[in-house]
Amino acid sequence: MKIDFFKFQGTGNDFILIDIRNKNKETQIQKENHFLKKLCDRHFGIGADGIIFIKNDSKSDFYMKYYNSDGKESTMCGNGGRCAVSFSRKLEITKKNKIYFKAVDGYHYGIIKNKDLISVKLLDIDRNMIKKVANSNNHVFLNTGSPHHIFFIKEKDIKKIDVFKRGKIIRFHNFYSKIGGVNVNFVKILKNNILQVRTYERGVENETLSCGTGIVASVIAAYEINEIKKNHSEKKNTHQEFLVHTFGGKLWVSFQKTQNKYKEIYLTGSVKFVFKGCINLMS
């Protein structure tokens, strides 16, 4: 069975996107689930950090079903969500600039600001669920749709950190075994409230050029423990916005902070269509 696929990348976080709104396609792909890992292989397949299937959803424009490059269904993917929003426009699922879609953790809004700049709205975060790890001031855990360990580094040059080696130790630590492991973010606070972030992603089992939910987690963790300060007068219902540098490019995180939660959380950055191809599921 031949299936059309589309390759997208959001600040270097790349994905294979496949339209399976046709039920026959969905059934066939589910039978060939072992094939997903092969598709993501950068030497013997298409190559990607993950695969996104676009399905029908009765209450929204589409359902985004996400698999990591290990072939296993995973939790919410921020950059993947932004790519899915761009793909839905390419499929002409909707012609609106504000798109409503469902992911594994619930419903989200995507906003197409222009052809290449896309935002996705993440779910609210309860401040009580933001935890310092092991009584350390520079280790924080929180869930932004996917679980993240945030490590605020003191090294001057974040580029010299061995993210694979150090990230893998934390990712597979017994402390996180009950949740199937954790994504690990190494965060450097730069001047003017700018962050630089590198992420080891579970399921990919390596560093990716950027991780959307990890970047959001890094910003909110930094704000919660005062590693970064408010960018302007924190009046009621005022959005805070912060710039983040990754190896894949720039992203912006904005939110509103209340006494009990962070809400109106948006991740914004570039999305690019890379190419279209066709695969044979039996090859």
N, C-alpha and C positions, 0 to 999 in steps of 0.2 A: 504493500500500500504506500503510495507516494503522498507526502505531506509538504505543503509550502511552509517555510519558516521565515522569520524576519529577525535580523540581528540589530539590537539597539545597545547604546551605552549611555550611562548617566555618570558624568565625571569619572570615566574610566571603569566603572562597575558595569560589566557587560552581560547581556542576557540574550537567550534565544526565546523568541516569542512565537506562539503558535495559536491560531484561532481554531478552537474546537467547539464552537457553538452548534455545529452539526453533530447530532448525537451519535451517528455512525462513526465519525472520526474519534470521538471521545472513547467509545467502547474499544476500538481497535488499539488506541494508544495505551489504554489501561492494561491491555493484555501484554503489551510490549514494554512494561515499565522498566525492565532491566536495561533497556536501550538508552535511557535518559543519561546515565553516567557516561556512556560512550559518546553521546552527542557533545557533552561539555568538555571532553578531553581535547587539550590544545595540540596534541600531536596526531591523534587518530580520529578526531571528530571535528565538529565545527569550532569548538572552543568557546567557553563562557563560564562566568561565575555561577550561573543558574539558568533555569528554564521557567518560563511563565506561560501558563495556558489561560486563554481568555474564554470563559464559559458564560452561558446565559444566567441571569439572575432575575427573579420575578420582581424584586423590590428596588433594583438599581440598574445602571447602564450595563454593567457586566460584573462577573466574578473573576478575581485574579487568583489562580491557583499556582503556588510557587514551590519549586523544587531547587535545592542546592545542587552544586555540581557533583555531589556524591550520589545523586539519584533519589534522595529521600525528600519527602515533603517537609517543608520547614515553616517557620514562623514569618511574621510580617517583614517585608523587605522595602525599605524606604525608597532607595533608588530604583528598585524594580517597579514599585508603584508608580513612580514618575514616568518610567519607560512605558508601562502599561497604559497610562493615560495618553501618551503620545501615540502609541499603537492604535488605541481605540479611535482616535481621530483619523488615523490613516485608513482604518477599516470603515470609517464613516458610520460607526455605531451611533454617534451623536455629532451634531455640528455646534453644540454649545461649547463655550469656553470653560464653564464650570461643570465638572463631570463627577457623578456620584457612583462609587463602586464598592464592592465588598471584597474583603480579604479574610484570611483565617481568623483574625482577631476582631473583626467587625466591619462597620461601614466607614468609608473615608471620602473626602472630597479631593479632587484634583483640579488644579487651575492652570490653564494654558495662558501664560502671560504674553508670550509671543511664540513664534515657530519653535525656538530652541530653549526657551526658559519656562520651566514647569515646576509648580509647587504641588506638594501633597500634604494634606492635613492628617496628623496622627491623633490617636486617642488621648484623652486627658490622662495625666499622671498624678496619682495621690502622693502628696509629699511624705506621708508616713511610710511609703514603700521605697523611699530613697535611703539606702543604708550605707553607712561607713563599714568597711570590711576590716575585721581583725583589729579593731580599735586603732586603725591607722588614719591619719589625716589626709593621706594622698591616694587611698584606695576606696572607691565607691561602687556600689551595685545598684542598678535600677533596670526596669523593663520598659522599653519604648515600643512594644509590639514584638520585640525580640530581647532576650536577656543580655545585659552588657556589664562587664567589669571595666571600670574606668581607673586608669593608673596615671596620676599626674606626675610627670617626670621632672627631675631637677637637672638632668644633663643639658648642657648648652646646645648640643646639636642632635636633634631628633633623628636625623638621617643616619646617624651612626649606631642606632639601637638595633639589636638583632630581634626584630619583631617575631620572626618565625620561632626562634628558640625560646624566647621569654614568654611569648604569647601562648605557645603550646603547653607550657607547664601549667599556666593558670587555667587554660581552656579545659584541660583534663583533670584538674585538681578535684580531690574527693569532696571538697566543699560544695562543688556544683554538680555532683553526680546525679542528684535527685531531679534536676531539671534538664538532664541530657547534655551538660556542658554549657559553656558560656562564650560569648564573643569578647575579645579583649582589645581595649582601646588605650593607646599610649598618647597622652595629651601634653602638649607644651603650650603654656600661656605666653603669647607674644605681647608686644606693645599695643596699646589702644584697644584692649579687650578682644584682640584677635587670637584665635586658637589654631594650632596645627595638630592634626590628628592622623595617626596611623593605626590600622585595625587588622588584627588576626581574626578571621571569620571561621566559625565552626561550620562544618558541612563542606566548605571549600578547603579547609585545613591548611590555609596559607594566608599571607597578607593579600588584601585586595587594594586597588588603587583608591577606593573610597567605600565607605559603608554608611548608608543613609541613616538608619536607626541608631548606629553607633555615634554618628556625628551629633544627632539630636541628644542622645544620652550624655555625650561629653559636655555639650553646652549647658544642659540643665543641671548636671552634677556640679559643674564649675560654678554656676550661679548659686546653687543651693548652699554650697560650703564657702562661698565668698572668694573663690579663686578669681572670678571676674565680677565687676561691679555693674550696676545699672548704667545704661548708656544715656539716659536722660531722666528727667523728673518722673518718678514712678507714681503717677497719678492713677486713679481708678480706671480700669479698662485700657490702660496704655500698653501697647505692645513693646516688648524689648526685642531687639534684633542684633544678631552677632554674626560676624564673618568667620568662616572656617577654611583653612587651607588644607588640601590633601594632595597626594601625588597625582591625582586625577583632575584636579582643578579646584575652583572655589564653590562653596555652598554657603547659604545663609539659613540661619535658624531663628525663627521668631516665636514669641509666646506671650501669654499673659499669666502673671503669677497672682494667686489669691492666697488667703490664709491657709487653705487646705490642699490646694492643687495647682498644677500647671495646666492651662487650657489654651485653646486656639493655637495649637502647636503646628507650625508650618516649616517644611523643609523645601528649600528652593535652590535650583541649580540648572545647569544645561543638560539637555538630552539630545542625542544625535542618532538618526537612523544610519546604520552602517551598510547593510546590504540585504538582499532577499535571495533565497535559494530554495531548493527542493530536495527532500530526503526520501529514501526508501526505507521503511521501517524494518524490512526483512533483510537489509544488506549487512 
